[in-house]
Amino acid sequence: MAVGLGALSYTLALASKNTEWLFWTVQQTVLFPLLLLAGILLPVENGPGWLRALSDANPLTYVVDAQRALFNGEFPAGTIAAAAASATIVAALGLAVGTRAMRRSS
């Protein structure tokens, strides 16, 4: 997950290299809601239906769920597989976009 998000961050930095404020504005506008919707800072289980639906669409939610289970000493195969799949998809997407952006910038 970190590889994909890092590559997407580099892509954003390349796209906004002459306007630093744009990098921070976009990054905070995207990252903060992702963290909130993943349930890292606040639980979303008891939230309204629309919040749970947005949380289910967030790939970071599956990684957070797997980490919580593993820290509790549980090893639910479905949860771990969903986290691995979502992290792999984000990494592949981020690397593809990031590689393309790096090649275009040079």
N, CA, C and O of each residue as an XYZ file, in Angstrom:
424
protein
N       0.837     -1.187      0.000
C       0.000      0.000      0.000
C       0.882      1.251      0.000
O       0.611      2.209     -0.723
N       1.930      1.232      0.810
C       2.806      2.407      0.907
C       3.541      2.667     -0.401
O       3.774      3.820     -0.763
N       3.906      1.610     -1.107
C       4.591      1.771     -2.395
C       3.673      2.482     -3.388
O       4.099      3.410     -4.075
N       2.451      2.059     -3.461
C       1.500      2.668     -4.384
C       1.184      4.108     -4.026
O       1.153      4.976     -4.899
N       0.949      4.370     -2.738
C       0.648      5.738     -2.321
C       1.868      6.642     -2.484
O       1.732      7.817     -2.826
N       3.049      6.097     -2.239
C       4.267      6.880     -2.447
C       4.466      7.244     -3.906
O       4.821      8.378     -4.224
N       4.238      6.283     -4.795
C       4.375      6.556     -6.229
C       3.348      7.583     -6.699
O       3.661      8.446     -7.519
N       2.129      7.491     -6.182
C       1.112      8.483     -6.537
C       1.480      9.863     -5.989
O       1.192     10.880     -6.621
N       2.108      9.899     -4.830
C       2.558     11.170     -4.264
C       3.660     11.790     -5.121
O       3.664     13.000     -5.343
N       4.595     10.969     -5.604
C       5.629     11.479     -6.506
C       5.012     12.012     -7.791
O       5.450     13.037     -8.314
N       4.007     11.329     -8.297
C       3.322     11.779     -9.499
C       2.681     13.147     -9.275
O       2.773     14.036    -10.122
N       2.037     13.298     -8.131
C       1.430     14.580     -7.791
C       2.497     15.664     -7.654
O       2.288     16.799     -8.082
N       3.628     15.321     -7.066
C       4.713     16.295     -6.921
C       5.243     16.730     -8.285
O       5.534     17.908     -8.489
N       5.368     15.796     -9.209
C       5.830     16.144    -10.555
C       4.811     17.024    -11.277
O       5.178     17.958    -11.989
N       3.553     16.720    -11.089
C       2.511     17.492    -11.770
C       2.385     18.908    -11.210
O       1.945     19.815    -11.916
N       2.762     19.100     -9.967
C       2.602     20.414     -9.332
C       3.942     21.008     -8.911
O       4.020     21.703     -7.899
N       4.994     20.741     -9.680
C       6.330     21.159     -9.248
C       6.524     22.666     -9.204
O       7.396     23.133     -8.471
N       5.780     23.422     -9.926
C       5.924     24.880     -9.890
C       4.924     25.560     -8.965
O       5.014     26.765     -8.727
N       3.979     24.798     -8.448
C       2.986     25.339     -7.511
C       2.918     24.419     -6.293
O       2.131     23.473     -6.259
N       3.751     24.710     -5.298
C       3.844     23.848     -4.116
C       2.526     23.763     -3.350
O       2.195     22.716     -2.792
N       1.775     24.863     -3.322
C       0.519     24.866     -2.586
C      -0.456     23.832     -3.143
O      -1.265     23.272     -2.403
N      -0.375     23.581     -4.455
C      -1.276     22.611     -5.073
C      -0.999     21.201     -4.557
O      -1.928     20.432     -4.313
N       0.284     20.863     -4.389
C       0.654     19.536     -3.871
C       0.032     19.301     -2.499
O      -0.614     18.278     -2.273
N       0.226     20.245     -1.588
C      -0.280     20.061     -0.230
C      -1.798     20.103     -0.180
O      -2.413     19.381      0.604
N      -2.399     20.931     -1.000
C      -3.860     21.018     -1.013
C      -4.479     19.707     -1.478
O      -5.382     19.180     -0.829
N      -3.998     19.182     -2.595
C      -4.548     17.930     -3.121
C      -4.238     16.771     -2.183
O      -5.105     15.940     -1.913
N      -3.009     16.712     -1.689
C      -2.641     15.591     -0.831
C      -3.488     15.561      0.437
O      -3.975     14.499      0.824
N      -3.668     16.695      1.082
C      -4.464     16.719      2.304
C      -5.951     16.507      2.028
O      -6.663     15.939      2.857
N      -6.417     16.958      0.874
C      -7.813     16.767      0.507
C      -8.111     15.292      0.245
O      -9.239     14.844      0.448
N      -7.120     14.543     -0.199
C      -7.313     13.125     -0.495
C      -6.950     12.244      0.696
O      -7.712     11.345      1.050
N      -5.802     12.488      1.316
C      -5.317     11.592      2.362
C      -6.132     11.643      3.649
O      -6.411     10.598      4.235
N      -6.511     12.805      4.091
C      -7.254     12.890      5.339
C      -8.596     12.149      5.269
O      -8.913     11.394      6.188
N      -9.388     12.340      4.214
C     -10.620     11.537      4.118
C     -10.346     10.026      4.005
O     -11.105      9.222      4.546
N      -9.273      9.640      3.310
C      -8.944      8.213      3.238
C      -8.669      7.636      4.620
O      -9.118      6.533      4.934
N      -7.937      8.372      5.443
C      -7.647      7.908      6.795
C      -8.909      7.836      7.641
O      -9.109      6.871      8.379
N      -9.760      8.848      7.539
C     -11.004      8.830      8.307
C     -11.930      7.707      7.857
O     -12.532      7.024      8.685
N     -12.045      7.518      6.542
C     -12.946      6.481      6.031
C     -12.416      5.073      6.260
O     -13.183      4.112      6.204
N     -11.125      4.932      6.516
C     -10.565      3.609      6.787
C     -10.803      3.179      8.223
O     -10.581      2.018      8.569
N     -11.247      4.095      9.056
C     -11.486      3.750     10.450
C     -10.225      3.778     11.288
O     -10.194      3.192     12.370
N      -9.189      4.444     10.816
C      -7.954      4.534     11.589
C      -8.159      5.432     12.801
O      -7.767      5.077     13.912
N      -8.762      6.579     12.594
C      -8.906      7.551     13.662
C     -10.223      7.396     14.424
O     -10.264      7.569     15.642
N     -11.283      7.076     13.711
C     -12.608      6.934     14.312
C     -13.267      5.663     13.774
O     -13.112      5.342     12.596
N     -13.998      4.938     14.619
C     -14.684      3.742     14.113
C     -15.841      4.114     13.190
O     -16.558      5.080     13.451
N     -16.025      3.356     12.118
C     -17.112      3.632     11.182
C     -18.228      2.589     11.267
O     -19.241      2.701     10.576
N     -18.041      1.588     12.105
C     -19.041      0.518     12.198
C     -20.409      1.028     12.635
O     -21.432      0.536     12.162
N     -20.436      2.001     13.525
C     -21.704      2.528     14.028
C     -22.144      3.795     13.307
O     -23.101      4.448     13.725
N     -21.454      4.145     12.232
C     -21.784      5.345     11.470
C     -22.987      5.112     10.571
O     -23.497      3.994     10.489
N     -23.440      6.153      9.902
C     -24.572      6.023      8.978
C     -24.214      5.129      7.785
O     -23.040      4.864      7.527
N     -25.209      4.686      7.085
C     -25.019      3.769      5.965
C     -24.128      4.321      4.871
O     -23.310      3.588      4.316
N     -24.269      5.603      4.549
C     -23.455      6.192      3.488
C     -21.975      6.200      3.875
O     -21.105      6.044      3.018
N     -21.694      6.382      5.176
C     -20.306      6.382      5.632
C     -19.715      4.980      5.550
O     -18.560      4.814      5.157
N     -20.494      3.981      5.917
C     -20.020      2.592      5.811
C     -19.814      2.196      4.355
O     -18.876      1.463      4.041
N     -20.688      2.678      3.454
C     -20.528      2.373      2.026
C     -19.252      3.002      1.475
O     -18.523      2.357      0.722
N     -18.973      4.253      1.841
C     -17.727      4.889      1.409
C     -16.517      4.177      1.999
O     -15.487      4.040      1.339
N     -16.643      3.727      3.235
C     -15.551      3.005      3.879
C     -15.280      1.674      3.178
O     -14.128      1.264      3.039
N     -16.329      1.011      2.745
C     -16.159     -0.259      2.024
C     -15.486     -0.063      0.672
O     -14.845     -0.983      0.165
N     -15.623      1.116      0.084
C     -14.986      1.406     -1.206
C     -13.531      1.847     -1.048
O     -12.810      1.966     -2.039
N     -13.101      2.086      0.172
C     -11.743      2.553      0.448
C     -10.803      1.346      0.608
O     -11.017      0.537      1.510
N      -9.783      1.201     -0.225
C      -8.886      0.053     -0.105
C      -8.097      0.038      1.204
O      -7.690     -1.028      1.665
N      -7.880      1.189      1.797
C      -7.143      1.246      3.052
C      -7.921      0.593      4.191
O      -7.316      0.124      5.155
N      -9.238      0.555      4.099
C     -10.074     -0.077      5.125
C      -9.699     -1.539      5.316
O      -9.636     -2.019      6.448
N      -9.451     -2.248      4.224
C      -9.146     -3.675      4.301
C      -7.787     -3.919      4.945
O      -7.605     -4.899      5.667
N      -6.841     -3.035      4.684
C      -5.522     -3.154      5.306
C      -5.625     -2.886      6.812
O      -5.012     -3.594      7.611
N      -6.389     -1.878      7.194
C      -6.576     -1.553      8.611
C      -7.279     -2.705      9.329
O      -6.886     -3.074     10.436
N      -8.303     -3.271      8.715
C      -9.012     -4.404      9.329
C      -8.083     -5.589      9.548
O      -8.131     -6.230     10.598
N      -7.241     -5.882      8.569
C      -6.303     -7.003      8.700
C      -5.267     -6.717      9.783
O      -4.928     -7.606     10.563
N      -4.769     -5.503      9.836
C      -3.784     -5.165     10.864
C      -4.377     -5.267     12.265
O      -3.717     -5.740     13.190
N      -5.602     -4.831     12.416
C      -6.254     -4.942     13.730
C      -6.421     -6.400     14.124
O      -6.173     -6.769     15.272
N      -6.835     -7.219     13.186
C      -7.013     -8.641     13.482
C      -5.676     -9.290     13.847
O      -5.596    -10.059     14.805
N      -4.637     -8.979     13.088
C      -3.329     -9.570     13.360
C      -2.768     -9.108     14.704
O      -2.157     -9.903     15.418
N      -2.964     -7.851     15.057
C      -2.510     -7.361     16.361
C      -3.271     -8.017     17.507
O      -2.746     -8.134     18.614
N      -4.499     -8.444     17.252
C      -5.292     -9.152     18.261
C      -4.950    -10.633     18.333
O      -5.517    -11.357     19.151
N      -4.045    -11.086     17.503
C      -3.658    -12.493     17.508
C      -4.583    -13.374     16.700
O      -4.532    -14.599     16.819
N      -5.426    -12.774     15.883
C      -6.344    -13.534     15.031
C      -5.759    -13.599     13.627
O      -5.016    -12.709     13.214
N      -6.094    -14.643     12.908
C      -5.585    -14.815     11.547
C      -6.718    -15.169     10.582
O      -6.718    -16.258     10.007
N      -7.691    -14.256     10.394
C      -8.799    -14.543      9.470
C      -8.317    -14.490      8.020
O      -7.900    -13.440      7.532
N      -8.379    -15.613      7.352
C      -7.835    -15.727      5.991
C      -8.512    -14.769      5.017
O      -7.839    -14.178      4.173
N      -9.816    -14.606      5.116
C     -10.533    -13.719      4.202
C     -10.129    -12.262      4.374
O      -9.959    -11.538      3.393
N      -9.979    -11.841      5.606
C      -9.589    -10.463      5.884
C      -8.170    -10.195      5.407
O      -7.894     -9.146      4.824
N      -7.276    -11.136      5.653
C      -5.885    -10.979      5.228
C      -5.783    -11.008      3.703
O      -5.009    -10.248      3.122
N      -6.547    -11.865      3.063
C      -6.530    -11.935      1.596
C      -7.074    -10.640      0.978
O      -6.536    -10.148     -0.014
N      -8.142    -10.094      1.568
C      -8.698     -8.833      1.053
C      -7.695     -7.693      1.220
O      -7.578     -6.835      0.345
N      -6.975     -7.682      2.336
C      -5.959     -6.644      2.559
C      -4.811     -6.791      1.569
O      -4.337     -5.802      1.011
N      -4.368     -8.018      1.354
C      -3.273     -8.246      0.404
C      -3.698     -7.861     -1.014
O      -2.919     -7.271     -1.763
N      -4.921     -8.194     -1.373
C      -5.417     -7.853     -2.714
C      -5.540     -6.343     -2.896
O      -5.139     -5.809     -3.929
N      -6.092     -5.654     -1.901
C      -6.250     -4.201     -2.041
C      -4.896     -3.502     -2.046
O      -4.707     -2.542     -2.793
N      -3.954     -3.960     -1.232
C      -2.615     -3.365     -1.220
C      -1.898     -3.620     -2.542
O      -1.192     -2.744     -3.041
N      -2.070     -4.796     -3.108
C      -1.443     -5.120     -4.390
C      -2.024     -4.272     -5.515
O      -1.285     -3.793     -6.375
N      -3.328     -4.087     -5.515
C      -3.971     -3.270     -6.551
C      -3.506     -1.813     -6.455
O      -3.192     -1.194     -7.472
N      -3.462     -1.269     -5.239
C      -3.004      0.118     -5.071
C      -1.539      0.248     -5.471
O      -1.156      1.228     -6.109
N      -0.716     -0.737     -5.100
C       0.700     -0.697     -5.474
C       0.873     -0.766     -6.986
O       1.657     -0.007     -7.556
N       0.154     -1.661     -7.633
C       0.274     -1.794     -9.093
C      -0.205     -0.536     -9.801
O       0.443     -0.065    -10.736
N      -1.324      0.006     -9.370
C      -1.846      1.233     -9.964
C      -0.890      2.402     -9.728
O      -0.583      3.158    -10.650
N      -0.428      2.541     -8.501
C       0.495      3.629     -8.183
C       1.797      3.522     -8.954
O       2.305      4.526     -9.454
N       2.351      2.305     -9.057
C       3.595      2.131     -9.807
C       3.405      2.400    -11.291
O       4.282      2.978    -11.933
N       2.280      1.993    -11.838
C       2.025      2.245    -13.260
C       1.916      3.746    -13.533
O       2.527      4.262    -14.469
N       1.138      4.434    -12.711
C       0.963      5.880    -12.890
C       2.276      6.610    -12.608
O       2.659      7.511    -13.354
N       2.959      6.225    -11.542
C       4.207      6.866    -11.172
C       5.311      6.663    -12.193
O       6.051      7.598    -12.500
N       5.432      5.454    -12.723
C       6.433      5.172    -13.743
C       6.170      5.991    -14.999
O       7.093      6.542    -15.599
N       4.922      6.063    -15.383
C       4.565      6.847    -16.573
C       4.893      8.319    -16.366
O       5.409      8.975    -17.271
N       4.594      8.844    -15.173
C       4.871     10.246    -14.880
C       6.366     10.523    -14.866
O       6.814     11.563    -15.349
N       7.143      9.589    -14.309
C       8.614      9.776    -14.283
C       9.191      9.763    -15.686
O      10.077     10.556    -16.005
N       8.701      8.880    -16.511
C       9.215      8.812    -17.903
C       8.858     10.055    -18.687
O       9.649     10.515    -19.511
N       7.680     10.607    -18.446
C       7.262     11.808    -19.175
C       7.998     13.056    -18.702
O       8.161     14.009    -19.464
N       8.441     13.054    -17.447
C       9.093     14.242    -16.904
C      10.547     14.381    -17.334
O      11.112     15.471    -17.246
N      11.162     13.298    -17.795
C      12.576     13.385    -18.151
C      12.808     13.468    -19.637
O      13.954     13.547    -20.079
